[in-house]
Amino acid sequence: MNNNIAILEIRAGTGGDEAKIWAADLLRMYLRFAQIKGFNTQILAENIIRIQGSDAYKIFLSETGVHRVQRIPKTERYGRIHTSTATVAVIPEIAETQIYINPHDLEWDFYRSGGKGGQNVNKVSTAVRLKHIPTSIIVTAQTERFQEQNRRIALSLLRSKLWEIEEEEKTNTLGNARSQIGRGMRAEKIRTYNFPQNRLTDHRLNKSWHNLEDMMEGKIDKMVNELSAKLTSY
């Protein structure tokens, strides 16, 4: 496992269209945070980014969980505060030798990318949809210009997801508090972003900050450092 690479998958939770907007806002926050730290970033899919830098996986691992937002959506006509969520999963990039994938367990589909990328991407079936039949896991990749590049990205994402399943099974078997804190659970509500009160609360630290606008611009280094210090103390 390469601790210098983190793959972040950010999905909309409850809240309809506002949840989708919130997921995009979180992705932007992480991209800006990575940029501030001088890390390299790559968008692998619509809601998945790859971040490379010193100890990137350890730094971002504590972001795993449910991020809740409380704010007035732009589409809200009566000024009511809505609550929405997005789920962040942080997984490492796994080497081919660590996770074996039987080629017979794979179902490939190829299609034309609908995004930007030039004539080649949009007129040739370069985008990839990969299904792992035993687990029903589906991954897509369409950001690269050539199909073979997207195939490699899809396989890499699938290996990471299979690794994550194995790790969660180990954690459930152990029932170990340290394992749970160290890995982070997708279903755990870890943070609330309250825009009307300009407040970000991390529920694991039981601490709030009142510079939410700056933090949404990626200035979360202080909070991340405190989290890392707490997690490593277990």
Stockholm file with secondary structure:
# STOCKHOLM 1.0

chainA/1-234         MNNNIAILEIRAGTGGDEAKIWAADLLRMYLRFAQIKGFNTQILAENIIRIQGSDAYKIFLSETGVHRVQRIPKTERYGRIHTSTATVAVIPEIAETQIYINPHDLEWDFYRSGGKGGQNVNKVSTAVRLKHIPTSIIVTAQTERFQEQNRRIALSLLRSKLWEIEEEEKTNTLGNARSQIGRGMRAEKIRTYNFPQNRLTDHRLNKSWHNLEDMMEGKIDKMVNELSAKLTSY
#=GR chainA/1-234 SS CEEEEEEEEEEECSSHHHHHHHHHHHHHHHHHHHHHTTCEEEEEETTEEEEESTTHHHHHHTTCEEEEEEECCTTCSSCCCEEEEEEEEEEEECCTTTSCCCGGGEEEEEECCCSSSCHHHHHTTCEEEEEETTTTEEEEECCSSSHHHHHHHHHHHHHHHHHHHHHHHHHHHHTCHHHHHHHCCTTSEEEEEETTTTEEEETTTTEEESCHHHHHTTCCHHHHHHHHHHHHTC
#=GC SS_cons         CEEEEEEEEEEECSSHHHHHHHHHHHHHHHHHHHHHTTCEEEEEETTEEEEESTTHHHHHHTTCEEEEEEECCTTCSSCCCEEEEEEEEEEEECCTTTSCCCGGGEEEEEECCCSSSCHHHHHTTCEEEEEETTTTEEEEECCSSSHHHHHHHHHHHHHHHHHHHHHHHHHHHHTCHHHHHHHCCTTSEEEEEETTTTEEEETTTTEEESCHHHHHTTCCHHHHHHHHHHHHTC
//
